[in-house]
Amino acid sequence: MRLVEKYRPKSFDEVVGQEDILPSILEIVERGFDDAPHMLFAGPPGTGKTSVAMLIAKAWFGKNWRNHFVELNASDERGIETVREKIKRYAFAVGKRIIFLDEADSMTPDAQNALRRIMEQTRTSIFILSCNWEWKIIDPIKSRCAIFRFKKLDDKAILRKLLEIIRAEGVKVENKEEFKKGILLLVKMSNGDLRRAINYLETIITNGKTINLANVLALREPDIVVDAMKKALDGDFENARKLIEDALIKENFSWEKVVEKLYSAIKTLDLPMEVKARLFVKLSDVEYRIKFGASPVIQLVAFISYVWIVKYLPAKCPLLNR
């Protein structure tokens, strides 16, 4: 059994880092299925959204909870026909059930509108929608849900959980100083995502390696989007452009993922604040234009062009060349 599943919370007390919202969720659990609203779980990946949905099912249905829990990945079930046929069939079938739609923010607006009508009409199903980006969920669905916003886990919470797993798995520590450096870097690399942190840990220990700085560094994957930013800032525009095009075309990244990575890169790169501010403004314009039909490739290459020249723009014109 994978460590993520082995150490998935078995009770609400074991849920990590969501103390602000758990009391309200427990109140809904205590009211019971018949009085429960549909729910929207919004927040970053690896913060416990799926685990909490499963705990709710276990609380309501006991040992047979899996017979009453339908889990669908909405990024695969994103079209209107899937909603009208597959999801509608589950929602109106005999018996009580929770329908958990993961990555609901991947659903098209038309599919979400069809889903909203099903949510209004069903009397036998409770929907729990999980999303990373709440703003991508249409207002008519949000108005029909109790919304719970899961927060990114802090480093201390992730570290405590990893140390708990290390002790339980009997992982040997050969060099305490190297172990400390390695585990702290692993936590930083997880960026608030406990699932990612546990997967990193499992990769190291299943390969028979020790937890140290070198072995954790080896887990780092090259990020061509961040590399494109760095090359543009260094003046290598041609290779920066090629990397962005490769991310969209060869690697098949969605434009949303590229924008998200660029946003994270701007935050973390060592740049003057006025440069970061200009880049954030430009990136927001790029996102806006793509949403309204502009070509993602052209817009994102244009952004990389702006990254290339931003250091040379006059310092007293922060909105220049928006």
C-alpha positions in Angstrom: 0.0 0.0 0.0 1.3 3.4 -0.9 2.2 5.7 2.0 -0.3 8.3 1.0 -3.1 5.8 1.4 -1.6 4.1 4.4 -1.4 7.3 6.3 -4.6 9.0 5.0 -6.5 10.3 8.1 -8.7 7.7 9.7 -10.6 10.3 11.8 -11.2 14.0 11.8 -8.7 14.3 14.6 -5.9 13.2 12.2 -6.7 15.9 9.6 -3.6 18.1 9.4 -3.7 21.9 9.3 -7.5 22.6 8.8 -8.5 23.5 12.3 -10.4 26.6 11.1 -13.0 24.8 9.1 -13.3 21.4 10.8 -15.8 22.5 13.5 -18.2 23.6 10.8 -17.8 20.4 8.9 -18.3 18.3 12.0 -21.5 20.3 12.7 -22.8 19.2 9.2 -21.7 15.6 9.9 -23.7 15.6 13.2 -26.8 16.9 11.5 -26.8 13.9 9.3 -27.2 13.2 5.6 -30.8 14.2 5.3 -30.1 17.8 6.6 -26.8 18.3 4.9 -26.1 20.8 2.1 -24.1 20.3 -0.9 -20.5 21.3 -0.2 -17.6 23.0 -2.1 -14.1 22.3 -0.9 -11.7 24.9 -2.3 -8.0 25.1 -1.8 -4.5 24.0 -3.0 -3.7 20.3 -3.8 -2.6 18.0 -1.0 -4.4 19.9 1.8 -7.0 17.1 2.7 -10.0 17.8 0.6 -10.5 14.2 -0.6 -9.6 12.8 2.8 -12.3 14.9 4.5 -14.9 13.9 1.9 -14.1 10.3 2.7 -14.3 10.9 6.4 -17.8 12.4 6.0 -18.9 9.3 4.1 -17.5 7.0 6.8 -19.3 9.0 9.5 -22.6 8.7 7.7 -22.5 5.2 6.2 -20.0 3.3 8.5 -18.3 0.2 7.2 -20.3 0.2 3.9 -19.3 3.8 3.1 -17.7 2.8 -0.2 -21.1 1.6 -1.5 -22.4 5.2 -0.9 -19.4 7.2 -2.2 -19.0 7.9 -5.9 -15.7 9.6 -6.7 -15.3 11.2 -10.2 -12.4 13.3 -11.5 -14.1 16.2 -13.1 -11.1 17.0 -15.3 -11.9 13.7 -17.1 -15.7 14.1 -16.8 -15.8 17.8 -17.8 -18.2 17.9 -20.7 -21.9 18.6 -20.6 -22.8 15.2 -22.1 -21.0 13.4 -19.2 -23.0 15.5 -16.7 -26.3 14.8 -18.4 -25.7 11.1 -18.7 -23.2 9.7 -16.1 -23.5 12.1 -13.2 -27.3 12.5 -13.6 -27.6 8.7 -13.5 -25.7 8.5 -10.2 -27.6 11.5 -8.7 -31.1 10.0 -9.2 -30.4 6.4 -8.6 -32.1 4.7 -5.6 -30.4 5.0 -2.3 -28.4 7.7 -0.5 -24.9 8.6 -1.7 -22.2 11.3 -1.8 -21.0 12.2 -5.2 -17.4 13.6 -4.9 -16.3 15.6 -8.0 -12.6 16.2 -7.8 -11.1 19.1 -9.9 -14.6 20.5 -10.5 -13.0 23.8 -11.6 -12.0 21.9 -14.8 -15.6 21.6 -15.9 -16.8 23.8 -18.7 -19.4 26.5 -17.8 -22.1 24.6 -19.8 -21.3 21.4 -17.8 -21.4 23.4 -14.5 -24.8 24.9 -15.4 -26.2 21.4 -16.2 -24.7 20.2 -12.9 -26.4 23.0 -11.0 -29.8 21.9 -12.2 -29.1 18.3 -11.1 -27.9 19.6 -7.7 -31.2 21.4 -7.3 -33.4 18.4 -8.2 -31.7 15.4 -6.5 -33.1 14.3 -3.2 -30.9 11.2 -2.8 -27.4 12.6 -3.4 -25.1 15.1 -1.6 -22.5 16.6 -3.9 -19.1 17.5 -2.6 -17.1 19.5 -5.2 -13.4 19.9 -4.8 -11.4 22.6 -6.7 -8.1 24.4 -6.6 -9.5 27.6 -8.0 -12.8 28.7 -6.4 -13.3 31.6 -8.9 -13.7 29.0 -11.8 -16.9 27.7 -10.2 -20.0 29.5 -11.4 -21.9 31.5 -8.9 -25.2 29.5 -9.2 -23.3 26.4 -7.9 -21.5 28.3 -5.2 -24.8 29.7 -3.9 -26.1 26.1 -3.5 -23.1 24.9 -1.5 -21.6 25.3 1.9 -18.1 26.6 1.0 -15.0 25.4 2.9 -11.7 26.9 2.0 -8.7 24.6 2.8 -5.5 26.4 3.4 -2.0 25.4 2.3 -0.2 23.5 5.1 2.6 25.2 6.9 6.1 23.7 7.0 5.8 22.7 10.7 2.6 20.7 10.1 4.1 18.8 7.2 7.4 18.2 9.1 5.5 16.7 12.0 3.6 14.3 9.7 6.7 13.2 7.9 8.5 12.5 11.1 5.5 10.5 12.3 5.7 8.4 9.2 9.4 8.0 9.4 9.1 6.6 12.9 6.2 4.3 12.1 8.0 2.9 9.0 11.2 2.4 11.0 13.4 4.4 8.6 17.0 4.5 9.8 18.8 7.8 10.1 22.5 7.4 9.4 23.7 11.0 9.9 21.5 13.3 12.0 22.9 16.5 10.5 22.5 15.3 6.9 19.0 14.0 7.8 18.0 17.4 9.1 19.1 19.2 6.0 17.4 16.7 3.7 14.1 16.6 5.5 13.8 20.4 5.8 14.5 20.7 2.1 11.9 18.1 1.3 9.4 20.0 3.3 10.2 23.2 1.4 10.0 21.5 -1.9 6.5 20.2 -1.1 5.2 23.8 -1.0 2.4 23.2 1.5 1.2 20.0 -0.3 1.3 17.1 2.2 0.6 14.5 -0.5 3.6 15.6 -2.5 5.8 15.6 0.6 4.8 12.0 1.4 5.4 10.9 -2.2 8.9 12.4 -2.1 9.5 10.6 1.1 8.3 7.3 -0.3 10.5 7.7 -3.4 13.6 7.9 -1.2 12.8 5.1 1.2 11.4 2.6 -1.3 14.7 2.9 -3.3 16.6 2.0 -0.2 18.2 5.4 0.0 18.9 7.5 3.1 17.2 10.8 3.8 19.9 13.4 3.2 20.5 16.6 1.2 21.9 14.9 -1.9 19.1 12.4 -2.2 16.4 15.0 -1.7 18.0 17.4 -4.3 18.0 14.5 -6.8 14.1 14.5 -6.6 14.0 18.0 -8.0 12.4 18.0 -11.5 13.6 20.6 -14.0 10.9 23.2 -14.5 11.1 24.5 -18.1 8.7 27.4 -17.3 10.9 28.7 -14.5 13.9 28.1 -16.7 12.3 30.2 -19.4 11.9 33.0 -16.9 15.5 32.8 -15.9 16.8 32.7 -19.4 14.7 35.7 -20.4 16.0 37.7 -17.4 19.6 36.7 -18.3 19.0 38.1 -21.9 18.7 34.7 -23.7 15.4 35.5 -25.3 15.5 32.9 -28.1 15.9 29.9 -25.7 13.4 31.4 -23.3 10.8 31.6 -26.1 11.5 28.0 -27.2 11.1 26.7 -23.6 7.7 28.4 -23.3 6.5 27.0 -26.6 7.8 23.5 -25.6 5.9 23.7 -22.3 2.6 24.4 -24.2 3.1 22.2 -27.3 5.5 19.4 -26.5 4.9 19.0 -22.7 1.2 19.7 -23.2 0.9 22.0 -20.2 -2.4 23.9 -20.0 -2.0 27.6 -20.3 -3.4 27.9 -16.8 -0.6 25.7 -15.4 2.0 27.8 -17.2 0.5 31.0 -15.8 0.5 29.5 -12.3 4.2 28.5 -12.6 5.1 31.9 -13.9 3.3 33.5 -11.0 5.2 31.3 -8.5 8.5 32.0 -10.2 8.0 35.8 -10.0 7.4 35.4 -6.2 10.5 33.3 -5.6 13.1 34.7 -8.0 15.5 37.3 -6.6 14.2 40.4 -8.4 13.8 44.1 -7.4 10.2 44.7 -6.1 9.5 47.2 -8.9 10.4 44.5 -11.5 8.2 41.9 -9.7 5.3 44.4 -9.6 5.5 45.1 -13.4 5.7 41.3 -14.1 2.6 40.7 -12.0 0.7 43.4 -13.8 1.7 42.1 -17.2 0.9 38.4 -16.3 -2.6 39.5 -15.1 -3.2 41.1 -18.5 -2.0 38.0 -20.3 -4.4 35.8 -18.3 -7.3 38.1 -19.0 -6.6 38.2 -22.7 -6.4 34.4 -23.0 -9.6 33.9 -21.1 -11.3 36.1 -23.7 -10.1 34.2 -26.7 -6.5 35.3 -27.4 -3.9 32.7 -28.4 -2.1 31.2 -25.3 1.1 30.7 -27.3 1.3 34.2 -28.6 0.3 35.8 -25.3 2.8 33.8 -23.2 5.6 34.3 -25.7 4.8 38.0 -25.5 5.0 37.8 -21.7 8.5 36.2 -22.0 9.4 39.1 -24.3 8.3 41.5 -21.6 10.4 39.6 -19.1 13.4 40.0 -21.4 13.1 43.9 -21.6 11.5 44.7 -18.2 14.9 45.5 -16.5 15.5 48.2 -19.1 12.2 50.1 -18.7 12.3 53.5 -17.0 12.0 53.1 -13.2 9.4 55.8 -12.7 6.8 54.3 -15.1 5.6 51.2 -13.3 2.6 50.7 -15.7 4.6 51.3 -18.9 4.0 48.9 -21.7 1.2 47.1 -20.0 
